[in-house]
């Protein structure tokens, strides 16, 4: 069994050692980075299950309590990380990229369950065979968890709204390490908060979406064209307000 020991931190529980990455691990650099910055955390925990994610949160809380230091703690899903909050320096990263299952719950109602570690490109590819779509971001490598809890503006927003408009229920692990199932009837305040509250409310591990149906005959009536356009301007204020 590998040894993970960090000076002045409480001993890592045995059940978390198999999922732990420290600065001596070969995959440390990739796991500590997102698309914008490279962090230097002391510990990365690659959760494979919700229970491991919950145990990781409890350990992070214990580290803060026993050291008396507000040790940085980040959640990382797809690693796109436009907010750059998914990595940190000298803290702990909880990576849930292994929680990436996509499941059709009810094809007729368009109900789709997605684990938050999945990326939207994989979700779109899976849903395409069922002629379903969920309004999401612009990039296939964007994580479901980060975008879904931050709003979700993408290529389909004009037709189908924000990603958060399609969330019907979720599983959330709060700071006490409890796994909570939330929707409009069960812990409605928490359900409201995760739709826009990003990672400040808790760790969302799974989401139930109401997907939209795209009929095969209409699927390609609105092709998407991607362009890069450059402007040379002298008056930025006037240009922005036009």
MOCORVEN-V582591 format. One line per field, one symbol per residue. phi: phi as a letter, one per 20 degrees, with the letter a starting at -180 (. if undefined). psi: psi as a letter, one per 30 degrees, with the letter a starting at -180 (. if undefined). Layout:
phi->???
psi->???
This chain:
phi->.fdcccgmefgfggfegfdecdfeefdffffedcfdbdecfebcdefdbffffffffffgffgfffemdffgccdcdenflffmeecbdmccddedfeecfcbeebffemecdcffefdffffffffgfdldbdgbfecfefffffffedpndbfeffecnffffdedabdcdefeneedecbfddlfffffffepelefereedbcddeeeedfgfdfdfcfdddcdcdcdcdcfffffef
psi->klkjkkkgllkkkeffefgkkaffkfgeeefglafelklilfkkjikfleeeeeeeeeeeeeeeeffgkikkklkkdfgehffgffllkgbkkjkgffigkkkkejeefgkkkkkffllfeeeeeefefghlkkkaafkfgkkeeeeffgdikafgeeegaleffgkfllkkjlfggkjkkkaffjheeeeeefiffbgfeajkfkkjljlkkjkefgegfilkkkkkkkkjlfjeeeeef.
